[in-house]
Amino acid sequence: MKYSFFVIVIAIVLIPFNIYAGTGIGKYAGEFISIGVGGRALGMGGAYTALANDVTAGYWNPAGLSKINYPQLSLMHSEQFGSLVNYDYAAVAIPFGSNSSIGLSIIRLGIDGIPDTRNAWVDENGNGILDEDLVGSKITYFNAADWAMYFTYSKKYNDNFSYGVNLKLIRREMSVGSATGLGFDIGVQYSPFENILLGANFQDATTTLIAWNTGTNELISPTLKIGSAYIIEALGGRFAPAFDIDVRFENRRSASNLNLGPVSFDFHSGLEFDFKNVAALRVGYSDIGTVNFGAGVHLPKFDIDYTFATSKLTDSRFDNTHRVSIIFTFESEQFARNLHQR
């Protein structure tokens, strides 16, 4: 069984690519997935690939989900652009056996109640309507939403190495059409020394096909997220500086922090100080140029985390963003991981 993960990886990588014939790379096709989840990770600017060790690891790095010892539930909601755009996240994770975990994560980014006036100014015969009341009665409304669902399996190989995979389902809905996509993520975490954490998450590993019912297809190209963190015990608490690099292959060039031809590099950095597992302060710098500040409190069975993200430094038209997330841990003996089960 210990080789089952690598068999899965090989099978995924060898999926024939001829199903993508005639389909082009859709730059930014999966950009809504890159927003991020969880107040802790976002407070650190998204530098969380190596640190992920709770229910949100299903998003950040599936390998980290194996580190939970009790079932966990997480929720987050945020609004942007004058509350026009709603961003919601919910996840649940369950440990089983002595070293494995499974999880489900759901993300929705949507604009609700959009007026559709395309047919409001003409009657059934195609003649123009001048009566404003009649025009108003013919206005309909629709929602535009992007959904992502992550089904996660994670396993701890030993105390220093964990791995995991995501099966990712994407659904996009608009008034003029809808699309469905299926992708895979592969993650690992490794601790070569006691205080050093390393992680990698190969998102959309085989390239994710987004098929529209209009006949148009898009591809989400792979992204390799590489992260590191260092744990420092000091001042009665724990400092955790972290640094991540997102390596993309979709020719972003000037839209990225750095590029070498079609390969681009975006950087995240963050610092967390957790005082005696009671309260935490965080600061981070994201890949899109926002400075993030965060704080968290650890209550019995509850973690509450808040993040404030400044507007993009190069464009003040972007709103400041507030995000609050919670993690509820079912910390009871009846739900605890069975460390002796094989």
N, C-alpha and C positions, 0 to 999 in steps of 0.2 A: 504493500500500500504506500510505502514511503516514496515510491517512484511515480505514483499516480498523477501527481501535479505536473511532472515534467512530460508525461504522456499527453495530458490535456494541452499543455503549451505547444508541443510539437504538432498536435492535430489542428490547433487553431491557426498556427503559422502556415501550415500547408494547405489551408483552404484555397481552392483554385481561384485565381484572380480573374479568370475570363468572364465571370458573372458581371464584372464591372465594365465590360467592353462598351465603348461609346459613351461612357459617363465621365465627366470632368470633375476635377477637384473644385469644391465650392469653398473658396477662402472665407473663413469666419462662419461656415455653415453650422458649427456646433459651439459658437461663441457663448451662448447663454449658459452652457455647462461650466464655463470657466469662472463664473462669478464667485463661487465658493460658498461654503456652508459653515455654520458654527461660530459663535462669538469668540471662542478661544483662538481658533486658527486665523480668523479674519483680523483679529486684533494684532496678530503677528505678521500681517501683510501677506498671508497665504504661505508662509514658510513652515510647512507642517508635514511634509512628506516623510521625514525621519521621525518626528515626534508623535504622529497619529497613533493613539492607543485607546480610543473609546469608540462609541457607536458611529461617530462621524468619519472614522477611518474607512467605512464603506465607500465614501466619496474620495477622500484624500489619498489613501493608500490601503488597498484591501488586505495587505499583509498585517497591518496593525490591529485588525479586528480580533485576531487570535489572542490579544492581550487582555480582553475583558474577562472577568471572573463571575459576573452576574449579568442577567439580561438588562438592557438599557433601551430607553426611548428618548428621542430628541426631537424638538420642534423649533422652528425659526420662521419669522415673518418680517419682511421689510417692504417699504414703499419708496419709490423714487420718482423724480420729475413731477413734483406736486401731487404725489399719490396716484399718478396715472398708471404707473407700472407696479404690479404686485409680484413679489418674489416670495415663494413659500417652500419650505423644506420640512420633511418628516422622515424619521428613520427608526428602525427597531433592529436590535441585534441580540442573538441568543448564543451563549456558549454551549457546547455539548462535548461529551467525552472529556479527556484530560488535556487536550491541546487544540481543539478546533472550534470554530464559530461560524455562524451563518447570519446574514443580515439582508434587510430590504430597505432601500432608500428611495425617496420620491422627491423630485424637484419640479416646481411649476413656475414659469415666468409668463405672465399674461397681462393683457390690457382688456378690461371688461367693459361692456356696454358701449361699443363703438357705433356711432350712427352710420347707417347705410342709406345714402340719399340717391343712389344711382337710378332708381325707378320712381323717385318721389315727384318729379316734375312733369311726368307724362302719364296719360291715362292708358287704358287697355288698348286703345286704337293708335297709340303713339302720338296723340295730340298733346300740346303743351297745356299745363295747368297753371292758372293764375291765382286761384283761391289758396291763400296761405294756410287756412285751416285744413283744407283738403290735402295740401302738400304735407303738412305735419302728420296727418293721419297715415300717410303712406311711407313714412320713415320707419325702417326696421333697425334692429340692433344685433350685433354679433360680438363674439369674443375672439381674440387672437391669442393663442397660447402655445407655449412650448413645454413639453413634458419630458422628463427623463426618469427611468426606473432602473435601479441598480440591484441585481441579485448577487450577493457576495458569499464566497466561501473562502475561509482563511484557516491556516494551520501553522502552529508553532513547531518547527522541526526540532529545535533545542532552545536553550535559554538565550542564545545569541542570534538565532536566525529564524525568520518567519516568512511565509509566502502566502499569496492569495490571488484570487481571480474574480473579476466582475463580468457578469453577463448584463449588458446594458441595452435597454429598449428605449428608443426615442420616438416621440409622437409630436408632430407639429400640425396645428389646426388654424386655418384662416378662412375667410369668407369665400375665397376663390379656389380653395383646394386644401388637401391634407396630405401628410407624408408620414412614413414609418421607416425607422431604421433600427439596425441591430449591430452591436459592437461588443468588443471585449477589452478589458483592462487586465494587466498582469503586474502585480506588485511584489516587492521584496523589502525586508528590513533586516539590517545586520548591525551588530554591536561588536566591533573588533576589540574594544577595550571597555572597561566598566563605565566610563563617563562619556564615551563617544558613540553617537547614533548615526547610522547611515540609512538612506532609503531611496528607492526608485519605483516609479509607477509608469508603466508603458501604456498610455491611454490610447484607445482605438487602435490596438496593436496590429490588426489586419486591414486597417482602413474601414471606416464605417459607411455603409451605403445608406443614403436617405432617398427613398423612392416616393415621389409625389404621384398622386392619382391623376395629375394632368399630363403625365408622361415624361416629366422632367426629373432627372436624378442628380443628386449631389453626393460628393464624397467628403467625409471628415478625415483628414490625413492624421497620421499618428503624432502624438506628443509624448516626449520622454521627459518626465519630471524627476529630477535628481535632487536629493536633499541631504543636509547634514545638520547635526545639533551637538552641543557640548553641554554637559551638566556640571554646574559648579555649586557646591554647597558653601554658603556664606551668609552672614548676617541673620542667622537663625532661619534661613529659608533656602530656596533653590533658584539659581539663575540658569536660564536656558537660552543662550543665543543660538539662532538658527539661520540657515541660508539655503535657498532653493534656486535651481535653474530650470526653466522650461525650455526644452529644445523642440522646435517645430520645423516642419519640412514643407511648408506651403508658400514659400517665397514672399514673406511679409516685408522684408527689406526695411524701409524707413519706418514702418509701423511697429517695429520691434526695438528692444533696447540695444541689440547688436545683431549683425548678420554677417554670414559668410556665404555670399551668393544666395541660393534659395533656402539655406538653413538659417533659422533665426534663434536668438537667445533672449529670454526675458528673465529678470531677476526679482526674487523676493527676499527680504531679510526681516528678522524680527527678534525681539528680546522679551522674555517672560521672567518675572520674579514672583515666585509662589512662596508665601510666608506660612510655614508650618501647616500646609494643606488647609488653610482657613480662608485666605484671600489672595488674589493675584492681581498684578499690574502688568500691562503689556504695551508694547509699541512696535510698529512695523512699517515697512515701506513696500508697497505692492508693485507689480509689474506695470500697472497703468499709471503710475506716478502719484498715487494717493499716499498720504501719511495717515496711518491708522493708530488710534489709541484705544486701549481696552482695559476692562477690569472684570474680575469674577469673584464670586463667593462660593465656598463649598459648605453646603448645609447637609444635615443628615439625609442621605439618599437623593439630594438635589444639588446640581451645579447650575448657577445662573451666571451668564456671561453677557457683557455689553461691549459693543464696538462702535466707535465714532470714526468715520472715514471722511477726511477732508475732501473738498472738490479737487479735481485733477489740477496739478500745479501749473500746467501749461494751458489750461482752459477753464476760466472761472465760471463758465456757463453751466458746468456740471454742479448738481446739488451736493451738499454734504449729506452723508448717509448715516442713519442710526440703525443698529441691528441689535436685537436681543434674542438670545437662544437659551433653551433650558435642556438639561440632560437629567432624566430621572433614572436612578439605578434601583432595580428590584433587589436590594441588598438584604436578603433573608436566607437563612440556612437552606430552606427548601428549594431555592433557586440557584444555589451556588454551583459552580463548576465542579464536576466529579473528577478530582485529580487522580483518582485511582482506576477510573474506567479506561479500558483499552478497546 
